[in-house]
Amino acid sequence: MTHLYLIGIGSGNPEHLTIQAINAMNKAEVIFIPTKGDAKSDLAEVRREICARYVTRSDMRYVEYAVPARRVIDRSYGQSVDDWHAELCEAYELLFGTNLSADGTGAFLVWGDPGLYDSTMRIIERVKSRGRTALDYTVIPGITSVQALTASHRIPLNLIGKPVQITTGRRLKECFPDAIETAVVMLDGEQAFSKIDDPDAYIYWGAYVGTASEILISGRLVDIKDNILQAREQARARHGWIMDIYLLRKGEDFDE
C-alpha cells in the first residue's frame, strides 16, 4: 500500500520544522512540490530550500506539479472549492500512479499545519474514497501562522479564561466585535478588518510571518487600518503575492 506523509512546514521559516517533520521527510522516496506560476515561485523555492537543508538520503526524488487555479466565476464559494478539490484529486491520482510504486512512500510539504485551513487531508481522503489507489497517510503537525504571529508580536493568543475564534475574512462580521473578544483571521482577501469601526478594537497584523520578509503592524484598529492596507498593497506589488494573518482583540485580562 502506498503511504504518504503530510508534513507541516510552518509559515515559511525553515527553522520552524520539527524533528518529527525532518525525520518524516527522510522516510519518503518522493517529495511532491507544488508550483503556482511565476508570481508565487517563492512558495516552491521555500520548499526546495527546506529539502536542500534537511533531506539526507541520496536517492530522494523530487516531483514538481502545477496546481490548477481555482475557478470562481459563476460559482458559489463552496462550489468553486469543491470543483478545485476534484481537479486536485485527479492530479494527485496521476502523481501517485506515475511516481510511486504500489508500496512506495511520498511526502507533501504542507504550508503551516495540515489541520488548520489546509485541504490536503480532504483531497487525500477523496482519492482514497474513489478506490483507484490503495493508500494510507500520516499527518505531521507544523507550526501555524497563528503561532508565528503571536510570537512575533509577543502577545498571548487568548485573554485569561476567554475563548478565541479562528475565522476567515468572509465570516469575521459574524463574531467580532459583538460575539467574541479575540478573533484570529486567516484567508482574508477582502481586508474585512477595514470595515470595523469599533474604537476599542486592537489589531496585530503580520505578513510573511516568521520569514526574512516579515512585516508587522499593531495598534488601535481605527488609527492604523489605512497603514495596514497600504503596507499590504506595497508588499503584494513587491513580492507578487501576499500571505497575511491578523488578530483582533477587544478587552483586557480579568475583564468580566
C-alpha positions in Angstrom: 0.0 0.0 0.0 1.2 3.5 -0.9 2.0 5.6 2.2 2.1 9.4 2.3 3.4 11.8 4.8 1.6 15.2 5.1 4.2 17.3 6.7 3.5 20.7 8.2 6.4 23.0 7.4 5.3 26.2 9.2 4.8 29.6 7.7 8.0 29.8 5.6 10.9 29.7 8.1 13.0 26.5 7.6 13.9 26.6 11.2 10.3 26.1 12.2 10.4 22.4 11.1 10.2 19.9 13.9 12.5 16.9 14.3 9.5 14.8 13.6 8.9 16.6 10.3 12.6 16.2 9.2 12.5 12.5 10.0 9.3 12.0 8.0 10.8 13.8 5.0 13.7 11.4 5.0 11.4 8.3 5.2 9.8 9.3 1.9 11.1 8.2 -1.5 9.5 11.1 -3.3 8.7 14.6 -2.2 6.0 16.4 -4.2 6.5 20.1 -4.7 3.5 22.2 -5.9 4.1 25.2 -8.3 1.7 28.0 -8.7 3.2 30.0 -11.5 5.9 32.7 -11.6 4.0 35.1 -9.3 4.2 32.5 -6.4 7.5 30.9 -7.2 8.8 31.9 -3.8 6.4 29.3 -2.2 8.1 26.5 -4.2 11.5 27.9 -3.5 11.0 27.7 0.2 10.1 24.0 -0.1 13.2 23.5 -2.2 15.3 25.2 0.4 13.8 23.1 3.2 14.7 19.9 1.2 18.2 21.1 0.5 18.7 21.8 4.2 17.2 18.7 5.8 17.0 15.8 3.3 19.9 13.5 3.8 19.1 10.4 1.7 20.9 10.4 -1.6 18.2 8.6 -3.5 15.4 11.2 -2.8 13.4 12.1 -5.9 11.6 15.5 -6.2 8.5 15.8 -8.4 7.1 19.2 -9.1 3.5 19.6 -10.3 1.3 22.5 -11.3 -1.6 23.4 -9.0 -4.7 24.2 -11.0 -6.2 27.6 -10.5 -9.5 27.7 -8.6 -12.3 28.9 -10.8 -14.6 31.4 -9.1 -16.7 32.9 -11.9 -20.4 31.9 -11.9 -19.8 29.6 -8.8 -20.6 29.9 -5.1 -17.6 29.8 -2.8 -18.4 26.2 -1.8 -18.9 25.0 -5.3 -15.6 26.6 -6.5 -13.7 24.9 -3.7 -15.4 21.6 -4.3 -14.6 21.7 -8.1 -11.0 22.7 -7.3 -10.6 19.8 -4.9 -11.9 17.4 -7.6 -9.3 18.7 -10.0 -6.6 18.2 -7.4 -7.8 14.7 -6.7 -7.3 13.8 -10.4 -3.9 15.4 -10.3 -2.9 13.5 -7.2 -4.0 10.2 -8.6 -1.9 10.8 -11.7 1.1 11.8 -9.5 0.9 8.7 -7.4 0.3 6.3 -10.3 3.3 7.8 -12.2 5.8 8.3 -9.4 5.1 5.8 -6.7 5.1 2.0 -6.6 2.3 0.1 -5.0 4.2 0.1 -1.7 6.0 3.4 -2.3 6.2 6.3 0.1 5.7 10.0 -0.8 5.5 13.3 1.1 3.8 16.6 0.7 5.3 19.7 2.4 2.2 21.5 3.7 2.3 25.2 4.4 1.6 25.8 8.1 -0.2 22.9 9.7 -2.2 20.3 7.7 -5.1 20.6 10.1 -5.6 24.3 10.0 -7.2 25.9 6.9 -5.5 23.4 4.6 -7.3 20.8 2.5 -4.5 18.3 1.7 -6.1 15.8 4.0 -9.5 16.3 2.4 -8.1 15.7 -1.0 -6.2 12.6 0.0 -9.4 11.3 1.6 -11.2 12.0 -1.7 -8.5 10.0 -3.6 -9.0 7.1 -1.1 -12.8 7.1 -1.5 -12.5 6.7 -5.3 -10.9 3.3 -4.7 -8.4 3.5 -7.5 -5.3 4.0 -5.3 -4.6 1.9 -2.2 -3.0 4.3 0.2 -2.8 5.5 3.8 -1.2 8.6 5.3 0.5 10.0 8.3 0.0 13.7 9.4 2.9 15.6 10.9 1.8 18.8 12.6 3.6 22.1 11.9 4.0 25.5 13.5 1.0 27.5 12.3 0.9 31.1 11.2 -1.2 31.8 14.3 1.7 30.7 16.5 4.2 32.7 14.4 2.0 35.8 14.5 1.6 35.8 18.3 5.3 35.0 18.8 6.4 37.9 16.6 4.1 40.3 18.2 4.9 38.9 21.7 1.3 38.6 22.7 -0.7 35.7 24.2 -3.3 34.2 21.9 -6.1 34.4 24.4 -7.2 36.7 27.2 -7.2 34.9 30.5 -10.1 32.4 30.8 -11.6 33.6 27.5 -12.2 31.9 24.1 -10.6 32.6 20.7 -12.4 32.4 17.4 -10.4 31.4 14.3 -12.2 32.5 11.2 -11.9 33.9 7.7 -12.4 37.4 6.4 -15.8 36.4 4.8 -17.1 35.4 8.3 -15.5 38.0 10.5 -18.5 40.2 11.0 -20.4 37.2 12.4 -18.2 37.1 15.5 -16.2 40.3 16.1 -16.6 42.5 17.9 -20.0 41.7 19.2 -19.8 37.9 20.0 -16.1 37.3 20.7 -13.3 39.3 22.2 -10.4 37.7 20.3 -10.6 36.7 16.7 -7.8 35.4 14.5 -8.5 36.0 10.8 -7.0 33.9 8.0 -7.6 33.9 4.3 -8.9 37.5 4.2 -8.8 38.6 0.6 -11.3 41.4 1.2 -9.5 43.0 4.2 -12.6 42.7 6.4 -10.8 44.5 9.3 -11.1 47.7 7.3 -14.9 47.6 7.7 -14.8 47.5 11.6 -15.1 50.9 13.3 -15.1 49.9 16.9 -12.8 52.4 18.8 -11.8 49.8 21.4 -10.6 47.2 18.9 -6.9 46.5 18.5 -5.2 44.7 15.6 -2.0 42.7 15.4 -1.3 42.2 11.7 1.5 40.3 10.0 2.6 39.3 6.5 5.1 36.6 5.7 5.3 36.0 9.4 8.4 34.1 10.6 10.4 34.8 7.4 13.1 37.3 6.5 10.3 39.3 4.7 8.1 39.6 7.8 6.1 42.8 8.2 4.4 43.6 11.5 1.9 46.4 12.3 -0.1 46.7 15.5 -2.2 49.2 17.4 -5.7 50.6 17.7 -7.6 49.5 14.6 -9.2 52.8 13.7 -5.9 54.5 13.9 -3.8 52.1 11.7 -6.1 50.3 9.4 -5.1 52.5 6.5 -1.4 51.9 7.2 -2.1 48.2 7.0 -3.9 48.5 3.7 -1.1 50.5 2.2 1.6 48.1 3.5 -0.3 45.2 2.2 -0.6 46.6 -1.3 3.0 47.5 -1.4 4.1 44.1 -0.2 1.9 42.4 -2.8 3.4 44.5 -5.6 6.9 43.8 -4.4 6.6 40.0 -4.0 3.8 39.3 -6.5 1.8 37.5 -3.7 0.9 38.0 -0.1 0.2 35.7 2.8 -1.0 37.6 5.8 -2.9 37.0 9.1 -4.1 39.1 11.9 -5.5 39.0 15.4 -8.3 41.4 16.5 -8.8 42.0 20.2 -11.2 43.9 22.4 -10.9 43.9 26.1 -8.3 43.0 28.7 -7.3 40.2 31.0 -9.6 39.9 34.0 -12.4 41.9 32.4 -15.8 40.4 33.3 
